[in-house]
Amino acid sequence: MKPTFFLAAAFGLAGSAAASQHDHANHTHHHSGGAAPIGVMGDHAHQSGDFMFSYRGMFMQMKTNRSGTSRLETAQVTRDFMVAPLEMRMQMHMFGAMWAPHKRVTLMTMIPYKRIAMDHINRMGRTFTTWSNGLGDVSLTPLITVWSSGNHRLQFNPGISAPTGSIDKRGGTLMGPDQKLPYPMQLGSGTPDIRAALSYSGASEWWHWGAQPGATVRLGRNKHDYRLGNRFKGTAWLGRKLDEVLGASLRATWEEWGDIKGHDSELTRTMVPTAEAGLRAGERLDMSIGVSLEGTEKILKDHRFAFEAGFPVYQYLDGPQLETDWTLTIGYQYPF
């Protein structure tokens, strides 16, 4: 599956939902259950002068090595590498703030804090775990409304991220107590990155839908003479208001990313697959189910709580790489 096919499907889903509903000119798509799933960022702008604070806790588990679409036994990995990864657990706590200086422009900043743990085993059966934590790459994105009609809106998000996340994390391994950790254990890209997206959203009295294709493009190489692969991500969703405060959603997400260009000279390529820059590309299709609870004038006014659970239905990895088992996002939003 290629990005062009996914984009056609994404906008087709959104367009079909829009065509099946009539416009409610006086009804905003931010009613109960009307916001995008909590795993989607930068889906909507705000009224001039408005602020919003948000928090997202994002959790991911990766387990079992894969090459292409085939799973690998640990012994298959250690035939070519001295160490095989067994499992990776990632937490990212994302703090966000939005402010609208103009009716068509909302500024959004996202500040991530990451915690990563990875279990390993060597050819002799000895196991060990590496950890890293700290600030990730901070992003700033203007959300620019380029078209709106009734409850339909199209906006452009031309964002950029700063290389605030460390690419110098070290830890204890079987090789010693102070070793440079491989690429997935680092907290940032080390380069300024463009993170641009196009967001469409629409709504009726009971339904809401949307699509958001986007890309991350790395600018140059970092101080260790490498750059992470560019990423493409497209997502489309359909949601329904269940009652006055409760909403549910279904979302499909296609993501693909390239290999790392260059190489960190402190890493030994044959030690572990995560240190091999040429084995980092892949693509994945996820399906996610979400639930949201939004306040009314009588209860929890303006507060929104939500969660979304995602599971891969297809993944192809330039491996050996650990495959993704599941993702979970919990979140809170408060406009004022």
C-alpha positions in Angstrom: 0.0 0.0 0.0 1.3 3.4 -1.0 0.6 6.9 0.5 -1.4 8.0 -2.6 -3.8 5.1 -2.2 -4.2 5.7 1.5 -4.8 9.4 1.0 -7.5 8.6 -1.6 -9.1 6.2 0.9 -8.8 8.7 3.7 -10.5 11.6 1.9 -13.0 9.2 0.4 -14.1 8.1 3.9 -14.4 11.7 4.9 -16.2 12.8 1.8 -18.6 9.8 1.9 -19.5 10.7 5.5 -20.0 14.3 4.6 -22.2 13.5 1.7 -24.4 11.2 3.8 -25.2 14.0 6.3 -26.8 17.4 5.8 -25.3 20.6 7.0 -26.3 22.1 10.4 -25.2 25.7 9.8 -25.5 26.7 13.5 -23.9 23.5 14.9 -20.2 23.4 15.7 -18.2 20.2 15.3 -16.8 20.6 18.8 -20.0 19.2 20.4 -19.8 16.2 22.7 -17.9 13.5 21.0 -17.2 15.9 18.1 -13.5 16.5 18.5 -11.0 14.2 16.7 -9.8 11.1 18.5 -7.3 12.0 21.2 -4.4 10.4 19.2 -4.8 13.1 16.5 -3.0 16.3 17.1 -3.6 19.7 15.5 -7.0 18.7 14.1 -8.8 22.0 14.9 -8.3 25.7 15.4 -9.8 28.0 18.0 -11.7 31.2 18.2 -9.6 34.4 18.3 -8.2 35.0 21.8 -8.9 31.4 23.1 -6.4 29.2 24.9 -6.3 25.4 25.4 -4.1 23.2 27.6 -3.8 19.5 26.8 -2.0 16.5 28.2 -1.6 13.1 26.4 0.0 10.0 27.9 1.1 7.8 25.0 2.2 4.2 25.6 3.6 1.6 23.2 4.8 -2.0 23.5 7.0 -3.6 20.8 7.8 -7.3 21.1 9.0 -10.1 18.7 11.4 -9.4 15.9 10.2 -9.1 12.3 11.7 -8.9 8.9 9.4 -8.0 6.1 6.1 -9.5 7.2 7.7 -12.6 8.8 8.4 -13.0 12.5 11.8 -14.2 13.5 13.0 -16.4 16.3 15.6 -14.9 18.6 18.2 -17.5 17.4 17.7 -16.2 13.8 18.6 -12.7 15.0 21.7 -13.7 17.0 23.1 -15.6 14.0 23.9 -12.2 12.5 24.2 -10.0 15.6 25.8 -10.5 19.0 22.7 -9.2 20.8 19.0 -9.4 19.9 16.3 -7.0 21.2 13.4 -8.8 23.0 11.0 -6.1 24.0 10.7 -2.3 24.0 8.4 -0.2 26.2 7.9 3.5 25.5 6.0 6.2 27.4 5.6 9.7 26.1 4.0 12.4 28.2 3.0 15.2 25.8 2.1 18.6 27.2 0.4 21.0 24.8 -0.7 24.5 24.7 -2.8 26.3 22.0 -3.5 30.1 21.5 -5.5 31.8 18.8 -4.2 35.3 18.0 -6.5 35.5 15.0 -9.8 33.8 13.9 -7.9 31.9 11.2 -4.6 31.2 13.0 -4.0 29.1 16.1 -0.5 28.5 17.5 0.2 25.1 19.0 3.3 23.9 20.9 3.9 20.4 22.0 6.5 19.4 24.7 7.2 15.7 25.0 8.9 13.8 27.9 9.9 10.3 27.0 10.7 7.1 29.0 12.1 4.1 27.1 13.1 0.7 28.2 14.5 -2.2 26.0 15.2 -5.8 27.0 18.0 -7.7 25.2 19.6 -11.2 25.1 23.0 -12.2 23.8 24.2 -15.4 22.1 25.0 -17.0 25.4 21.5 -16.4 26.8 22.5 -13.5 29.1 19.8 -10.8 29.3 20.0 -7.1 30.2 17.8 -4.0 30.0 18.7 -0.4 28.9 16.8 2.7 29.8 16.6 6.3 28.8 14.4 9.2 29.7 14.2 13.0 29.3 12.9 15.8 27.1 12.1 15.0 23.5 11.9 17.4 20.5 9.7 20.4 21.1 7.5 21.5 18.2 5.7 24.7 17.2 2.9 24.6 14.7 0.6 27.3 13.4 -2.9 25.9 12.5 -4.1 28.0 9.5 -7.7 27.7 8.4 -7.7 27.9 4.6 -11.4 27.0 4.0 -14.6 26.6 6.1 -18.2 26.2 5.2 -20.9 25.3 7.7 -19.4 22.4 9.8 -16.7 21.6 7.3 -13.2 22.9 7.8 -9.8 22.6 6.0 -6.6 23.7 7.6 -2.9 23.7 6.9 -0.4 22.9 9.7 3.2 24.0 8.7 5.1 23.0 11.8 8.7 22.7 12.8 10.4 20.9 15.7 13.6 21.9 17.4 16.3 19.3 18.3 15.9 19.5 22.0 15.8 15.7 22.6 19.2 14.1 23.5 21.0 12.0 20.9 23.8 11.3 23.4 22.1 8.9 25.8 24.4 6.2 27.4 23.8 3.3 29.6 25.0 -0.1 30.9 25.2 -3.1 28.6 27.1 -6.3 28.6 29.9 -4.4 26.9 30.3 -2.0 29.9 28.6 0.5 32.2 28.8 3.6 29.9 28.0 2.6 26.3 26.3 4.7 23.7 22.7 3.5 23.3 21.4 2.7 19.8 19.1 4.9 17.7 15.7 3.8 19.1 16.9 4.6 22.7 17.7 8.2 21.8 15.2 10.9 22.6 15.3 13.2 19.6 16.4 13.4 16.0 19.3 15.8 16.5 18.0 17.9 13.5 15.5 20.6 12.9 12.5 18.9 11.3 9.5 20.1 9.3 6.3 18.5 10.5 3.6 19.6 8.1 0.0 18.3 7.8 -3.3 19.1 6.1 -6.4 18.5 8.3 -10.1 18.2 7.1 -13.0 17.8 9.6 -16.7 17.8 9.3 -19.7 17.1 11.5 -23.5 16.6 11.6 -25.7 16.5 14.7 -24.6 13.0 15.7 -21.6 12.2 13.5 -18.2 13.7 12.9 -15.4 12.7 10.6 -12.0 13.8 9.3 -8.7 13.0 7.6 -5.2 14.2 8.2 -2.2 13.4 5.9 1.2 14.7 7.1 4.9 14.2 6.9 8.1 14.8 8.9 11.1 15.9 6.8 14.6 16.0 8.4 16.7 19.0 7.6 20.4 18.1 7.2 22.4 15.8 9.4 23.0 16.0 13.2 26.3 16.4 15.1 26.9 12.6 14.8 26.6 12.8 11.0 23.3 11.0 10.5 19.7 11.8 10.1 16.6 9.8 10.9 14.4 8.7 8.0 11.6 10.9 6.8 8.1 9.8 7.8 4.7 9.9 6.2 1.5 9.5 8.2 -2.1 9.6 7.0 -5.1 9.0 9.2 -8.9 9.1 8.8 -11.6 8.8 11.4 -15.3 8.5 11.9 -17.0 9.3 15.3 -20.4 9.3 16.7 -22.0 11.2 19.6 -23.6 8.5 21.9 -25.3 10.8 24.4 -24.9 14.3 25.8 -21.4 13.7 27.1 -20.1 10.5 25.6 -18.6 9.9 22.1 -16.9 7.0 20.3 -14.6 6.8 17.3 -13.0 4.5 14.8 -9.7 5.5 13.1 -7.4 4.0 10.5 -3.7 5.2 10.3 -1.1 4.4 7.7 2.5 5.3 8.5 5.8 4.7 6.7 9.3 5.8 7.5 12.8 5.5 5.9 16.1 4.2 6.9 18.6 6.3 8.8 21.1 8.1 6.5 24.7 8.2 7.8 25.9 6.4 10.9 26.9 7.3 14.5 30.5 6.2 14.7 30.2 5.2 18.4 27.8 2.4 17.5 28.9 -1.0 16.3 26.6 -2.1 13.5 27.1 -5.9 14.1 26.4 -5.6 17.8 22.6 -5.3 17.7 20.1 -4.6 14.9 19.0 -1.3 16.5 22.6 0.0 15.9 22.3 -0.7 12.1 21.2 2.5 10.4 20.2 0.5 7.3 17.6 -1.6 9.2 15.2 1.1 10.4 12.6 1.5 7.6 9.1 0.2 7.7 5.4 0.7 7.2 2.3 -0.1 9.3 -1.5 0.1 9.2 -3.2 0.6 12.6 -6.9 0.5 13.6 -7.8 2.4 16.7 -10.9 2.6 18.9 -11.5 5.7 21.0 -13.9 7.0 23.7 -14.3 10.6 24.9 -16.1 12.2 27.7 -16.9 15.9 27.3 -18.3 18.3 29.8 -21.6 20.2 29.5 -22.9 23.4 31.2 -24.1 21.2 34.1 -21.1 18.9 34.6 -17.4 19.1 33.9 -17.9 22.3 31.9 -15.3 22.6 29.0 -13.3 19.6 30.2 -12.6 16.7 27.9 -11.2 13.3 28.9 -10.5 10.6 26.2 -8.6 7.5 25.5 -7.8 5.5 22.3 -6.3 2.0 21.8 -4.6 1.0 18.6 -3.6 -2.3 17.1 -1.6 -3.0 14.0 -3.4 -5.0 11.3 -0.4 -4.9 8.9 3.3 -4.1 9.3 6.3 -4.5 7.0 9.7 -3.9 8.6 13.2 -3.6 7.1 14.4 -5.9 9.9 15.2 -7.5 12.2 13.1 -4.9 14.0 10.7 -5.2 16.9 7.1 -5.2 15.8 4.5 -3.0 17.4 2.0 -4.9 19.6 -0.3 -2.1 20.7 -0.5 1.6 21.4 -2.6 3.5 24.0 -3.3 7.2 24.3 -5.0 8.8 27.2 -5.7 12.5 27.3 -7.2 15.6 28.8 -8.0 18.9 27.2 -9.2 22.2 28.7 -10.0 25.3 26.7 -10.3 28.7 28.4 
